[in-house]
Amino acid sequence: MPEGDTVWRAANDLRAALAEKVLTTCDVRVPRYATVDLSGHRVDSVASRGKHLLIRVGEASIHTHLKMEGQWQIYRPGERWRRPAHQARIILATEDSVAVGFSLGVTEILELGQEQEAVGYLGPDLLGTDWDSSVAVENLRAADSVPIGIALLDQRVMAGLGNVYRNEICFLRGIHPKTPTHRAENLDAIVDLSFRTINVNKSRRIRVTTGDTRPGRQTWVYGRRGKPCRRCGTRIREDTLGPDQLTERNIFFCPVCQPFTPG
């Protein structure tokens, strides 16, 4: 599941493949931008911002977001793709690399000055040079009566966390995801744990929050409905949580280790 660490790694891969190189191919398979051709121009930089990717080419910025199913893959010229061609949304090639964005939730070509319109609303980036824990804490505090499990996914609070991390962080802090944020103890510790957890995973291909990399042992509660809590043995429960039906996501929790604290 793409979260901030997945995007951070994608940016690193794309930077190694494209940065400081001239594009020989720029094929944007999104109707609105189908006529855009940046071939012949040099890729100046590649950056991640929360769950967003920005590839800067001359006066243009290629803005992409993986959403749920998106993925960037890097190939050698002529190498067979591992995903169907009809899923490709954009293809960027240099003399020695081909970068393909598959099933991207967002693909748009912006002027450099428009980047803020796309990512300016984001809170401090947990994996970025702009990280500021004090701002993230204040943003979280401002969530007030919003359930902590919703606030942690709000990219305006801090950018980068996804559903896996919000479930694991709530468990590690002993907080039920539906607990109002103002009832959650020690917001500083929640922010600090968010920072440390995603940073320790940013260079891993397998996300681990337990410290155990063996299959089936990487998470405390996420994806473990009906299985015993690794701390107390109580069966892990599953529910849904989100600001509305369209954005509801699954939550996993231990009813003993994470008692619900109402508003």
C-alpha positions in Angstrom: 0.0 0.0 0.0 1.6 3.3 -1.1 2.4 5.6 1.9 5.0 8.3 2.3 7.9 5.9 2.5 6.9 4.2 -0.7 6.8 7.5 -2.5 10.2 8.5 -0.9 11.8 5.4 -2.4 10.1 5.9 -5.7 11.6 9.4 -5.8 15.1 8.0 -5.1 14.7 5.4 -7.9 13.5 8.1 -10.3 16.2 10.4 -9.3 18.9 7.8 -10.0 17.3 7.0 -13.4 16.4 10.4 -14.7 18.1 13.3 -12.8 20.5 15.4 -14.8 19.7 13.4 -18.0 17.9 14.5 -21.2 14.6 12.9 -21.9 14.5 11.0 -25.2 10.8 10.1 -24.7 7.9 11.8 -22.9 4.7 10.0 -23.5 1.8 11.2 -21.3 -1.2 8.9 -21.7 -3.7 11.2 -20.0 -6.0 13.0 -22.5 -5.6 16.4 -21.0 -1.8 16.3 -21.4 -1.5 13.9 -24.4 0.1 16.6 -26.5 2.8 17.6 -23.9 6.2 16.5 -25.1 9.2 17.3 -22.8 11.7 15.2 -24.8 14.9 17.0 -25.5 14.8 18.7 -22.1 16.9 17.8 -19.0 15.4 16.5 -15.8 16.5 19.0 -13.2 15.3 17.2 -10.1 13.0 14.7 -8.6 11.3 15.3 -5.2 8.8 13.6 -3.0 6.4 15.7 -0.9 4.3 13.5 1.4 2.6 11.1 -1.0 3.2 13.4 -4.0 6.0 13.2 -6.6 7.4 16.1 -8.5 9.7 15.6 -11.5 11.0 19.0 -12.7 11.9 19.4 -16.3 12.8 22.9 -17.4 9.8 25.1 -16.7 7.5 22.2 -16.2 6.7 20.0 -13.1 5.3 16.5 -13.6 3.1 16.0 -10.6 2.0 12.4 -9.8 0.2 10.7 -6.9 0.1 6.9 -6.6 -3.3 6.8 -4.8 -4.1 3.1 -4.0 -2.7 1.2 -7.0 -0.1 3.4 -8.6 3.5 2.5 -9.1 6.6 3.8 -10.8 8.9 1.2 -12.3 12.3 1.6 -13.9 13.5 -0.5 -16.9 16.4 -0.7 -19.3 15.6 0.3 -22.9 13.8 -2.7 -24.6 13.2 -4.5 -21.3 9.8 -6.1 -21.0 7.4 -4.4 -18.7 6.1 -6.2 -15.6 2.6 -4.6 -15.8 0.2 -4.2 -18.8 0.9 -1.4 -21.2 -2.7 -0.1 -20.9 -2.0 0.7 -17.3 0.8 3.1 -18.2 -0.1 6.8 -17.6 3.3 8.3 -18.4 6.6 7.1 -19.9 9.8 9.0 -19.4 12.9 7.7 -21.1 16.6 8.7 -21.3 19.4 6.9 -23.3 19.8 4.3 -20.6 16.6 4.2 -18.5 12.8 4.0 -19.0 10.5 5.2 -16.2 6.9 4.1 -16.4 4.1 5.3 -14.1 1.4 2.7 -13.9 -2.2 3.3 -12.7 -1.3 6.6 -11.2 -4.1 8.3 -9.3 -2.9 11.7 -10.5 -0.8 12.6 -13.5 -0.6 16.3 -14.5 1.9 18.6 -16.1 2.2 21.9 -14.2 4.2 25.1 -14.6 6.9 25.2 -11.8 5.0 28.2 -10.3 1.9 26.0 -9.9 3.5 23.4 -7.6 2.2 25.1 -4.5 -1.3 24.7 -5.9 -0.8 21.0 -5.9 1.1 20.5 -2.6 1.1 23.7 -0.7 -1.8 22.6 1.6 0.3 19.8 3.0 1.6 19.8 6.6 5.3 19.2 7.5 6.7 16.3 5.5 7.7 13.4 7.8 10.4 12.5 5.3 11.3 15.9 4.1 13.8 18.6 4.8 11.0 20.9 6.0 10.0 18.5 8.9 9.0 20.5 11.9 7.6 18.4 14.8 6.3 21.5 16.7 4.1 22.5 13.7 2.8 18.9 13.4 1.9 18.8 17.1 0.0 22.1 16.8 -1.8 20.9 13.7 -2.7 17.7 15.5 -3.9 19.6 18.5 -6.1 21.8 16.2 -7.9 18.6 15.2 -9.6 18.8 18.6 -12.7 16.4 18.5 -11.8 14.7 15.3 -10.9 11.0 15.9 -7.2 10.6 16.2 -7.3 7.9 13.5 -8.7 10.4 11.0 -6.4 13.2 12.1 -3.3 11.0 11.5 -4.4 10.5 7.9 -5.0 14.2 7.3 -2.1 15.2 5.1 -2.6 18.8 6.3 -1.6 17.8 9.8 1.6 16.0 8.7 2.4 14.6 5.3 3.2 10.9 4.7 1.2 8.7 6.9 -1.2 6.1 5.4 -3.5 3.5 6.8 -0.8 1.0 7.9 1.0 3.6 9.9 -2.1 5.1 11.5 -3.2 1.7 12.8 0.2 0.8 14.1 0.9 4.1 15.7 -2.4 4.0 17.5 -1.7 0.6 18.8 1.9 1.5 20.0 0.5 4.5 21.8 -2.4 2.5 23.3 -5.0 4.7 21.7 -8.2 3.5 20.0 -8.4 5.1 16.5 -11.8 6.5 17.2 -10.7 8.4 20.3 -11.1 12.2 19.9 -7.8 13.8 19.3 -8.1 16.1 22.3 -8.6 13.0 24.5 -5.4 11.3 23.2 -2.5 11.6 25.7 0.8 13.2 24.8 0.5 14.4 21.2 4.2 15.1 21.1 4.9 11.4 21.6 2.5 10.5 18.8 4.2 12.8 16.4 7.6 11.6 17.5 6.6 8.0 17.0 5.2 8.8 13.6 8.5 10.4 12.6 10.7 7.6 13.9 8.5 4.8 12.6 8.2 6.0 9.0 11.9 7.0 8.9 13.2 3.7 10.0 11.2 2.1 7.2 12.0 4.5 4.4 14.8 2.4 2.9 13.0 -0.9 3.3 11.0 -2.6 0.7 9.0 -4.4 3.4 7.3 -2.1 6.0 8.0 -3.4 9.5 6.7 -1.9 12.8 7.4 -4.8 15.2 11.1 -5.1 14.5 10.5 -8.6 13.2 11.0 -8.9 9.4 9.7 -12.5 9.1 6.5 -12.9 7.0 3.4 -12.5 9.1 5.2 -10.8 11.9 5.8 -7.3 10.6 2.8 -5.5 12.1 1.1 -5.3 15.5 -2.5 -5.0 14.4 -2.8 -4.0 10.7 -4.3 -6.8 8.7 -4.5 -9.1 11.7 -8.3 -9.3 12.4 -9.2 -12.3 14.6 -5.6 -13.0 15.4 -4.2 -12.7 19.0 -2.8 -9.4 20.1 1.0 -9.8 20.3 0.9 -8.2 23.8 -2.1 -9.5 25.6 -3.5 -12.3 23.4 -7.0 -10.7 22.9 -8.4 -11.1 19.4 -7.7 -8.1 17.1 -10.8 -6.4 15.9 -11.6 -4.7 12.6 -13.8 -1.7 11.9 -14.0 1.2 9.5 -13.2 4.9 10.1 -13.2 8.0 7.9 -14.7 11.4 7.5 -17.2 10.1 5.1 -18.2 6.8 3.3 -16.0 7.5 0.3 -12.9 7.8 2.4 -13.5 5.2 5.0 -10.6 2.9 5.6 -10.2 -0.2 7.7 -9.0 0.1 11.3 -7.5 -2.7 13.4 -7.2 -2.5 17.1 -6.9 -4.5 20.3 -9.9 -3.7 22.6 -7.8 -4.4 25.7 -4.6 -2.6 24.8 -6.5 0.3 23.1 -9.6 1.0 25.2 -12.0 3.6 23.6 -12.0 7.0 25.2 -15.1 8.9 24.2 -15.3 12.7 23.8 
